[in-house]
Amino acid sequence: MCYTHFTHWTRRSFVTGSARAAAAFALSPALRAFDPTTPRPHLQIALEAWNWLDSHRIETPYGATWPADPTAPESIGYTLYTHSPGVLPFALELYHATGDQQYLDAAAAGADHLAATLDAGHASGLYTGLAGIAYVLAETWRATGRDEYRADAVHATRVLEEDASTVGGGIAWSLGSGEESRESNDIINGTSGTGLGLLYLHRVLGEEGALDAAEAAGARLLEVAIEADAGLRWDMWPGYPREMPNFSHGTAGIAYFLATLHRTTGEDDFLQAALAGARYLISQATLDANATAPGYRVFHSRPGGENLYYLSWCHGPVGTNRLFHQLAEITGDDEWRDWVARGTRGVMSTGIPEQRTPGFWDNISQCCGTAGAAEHFLTLYRTTGNDDYRAFVDRLNADLVGRATAEGDGRKWTQAEHRVQPELLVAQTGHMQGAAGVGKYFLHMDAMEERGEGPRVVLPDDPW
């Protein structure tokens, strides 16, 4: 997993239910081998991913949910990262790709279950709680046009605003509860990710209170910035004993939120802090030996991870490039586009996916592994037309397809989520770790090849 040794929030909450096996698409009984010459082959893979995860759907008194680990039906929960909120964007993207009502119905059933839990005391975070739930409820409203989902998303937004704590000259959200409660800054759990969710909810729902809360969150992040020789940096929470500078838990993600906040508000203080964060990251980057076109990577953590380089969304260039791209869009300065290109070279020069590196282990997912890298390079190919990126996408796709396992008329991926527990191999259903994220990626391949389009369902931390 992307944040090793970090266990202050619970990855799986437990509710009982009964399993329902259901085929979501009529395929032959045996899994068909991937054939790139067949019509829409990447859609085929996505449908098979859906077949597998939806065969483990659990009906609830309110709607439906999906266990994170189908071998443990009690592993249902409420995070966009691991649980059923991350399944809903996949179902909605399937509906947009196929027009088949069954996928919209599945998303609606999942939203019904989530809506019934809004006052259950969820954590706040984008990937761990209520900000992510509000996002998927709003996306379900956009797809269905049903006003009750908009009302649910507005309610979730108001609860999120009420859960904030006034700290210093702004607001923040806490991680944990009681004596274990602490202010959290990051994208996955904390104020930055929650702030991105609020900016999305302001844009989609027109909630002015969401924008006010996002600005107050930005004000607090300015207060807790740490001055460094080359700029500013942030820790996962104030006083956290390890620095993790990249996107999911550190400076890159927090600076990305501040840059995005500037795009909405025009406040220069937010932009200047984001630029200072980017300059700090550049000062920490390790450049490849190729002097004419070096690539960059930024270390995983310190102390102890100075020579460990992740590559995907959580702690690698795939995530950190989001900040550089956002700054390029805001400033028009090609220096930041150059850093995006350096990040791509830093990933490609490692020899993945044919070689696995210590920071790119037996993981296929959006957070830490192959699907996250493939998503990034597909986006860059679609937006730049660079054939080197497309060739790399094809290699990553071959790796993803080759790692799949047939189960009934579905396709699953068994992986090691945790780098420090390589023996713990699980086939998961979720978005950041599992089949929903992989299947959604293949829908994006299909959309590009069929229509030259990008995603229809875009997460709040995606600048493209």
Buried (B, 14 or more C-beta within 10 A) or exposed (E): BBBBEBEBBEBBBEBEBEEEEEBBBEBEEEBBEBEEEEEBBBBBBBBBBBBBBBBBBBBBEBBBBBBBBBEEBBBBBBBBBBBBBBBBBBBBBBBBBBEEEBBBBBBBBBBBBBBBBBEEEBBBBBBBBBBBBBBBBBBBBBBBEEEBBBEBBBBBBBBBBEBBEEBEEBBBBBBBEEEEEBBBBBBBBBBBBBBBBBBBBBBBBEBEBBBBBBBBBBBBBBEBBEEBEBBBBBBBBBEBEBBBBBBBBBBBBBBBBBBBBBBBBEBEBBBBBBBBBBBBBBEBBBBBEEEEEBBBBBBBBBEEBEEBBBBBBBBBBBBBBBBBBBBBBBBEEEEBBEBBBBBBBBBBBBEBBEEBEEBBBBBBBBBBBBBBBBBBBBBBBBEBEBEBBBEBBBBBBBBBBEBBEBBBBBBBBEBBBBBEEEEEEBBBBBBBBBBBBBBBBBBBBBBBEEEEEBBBBBBBBEBB
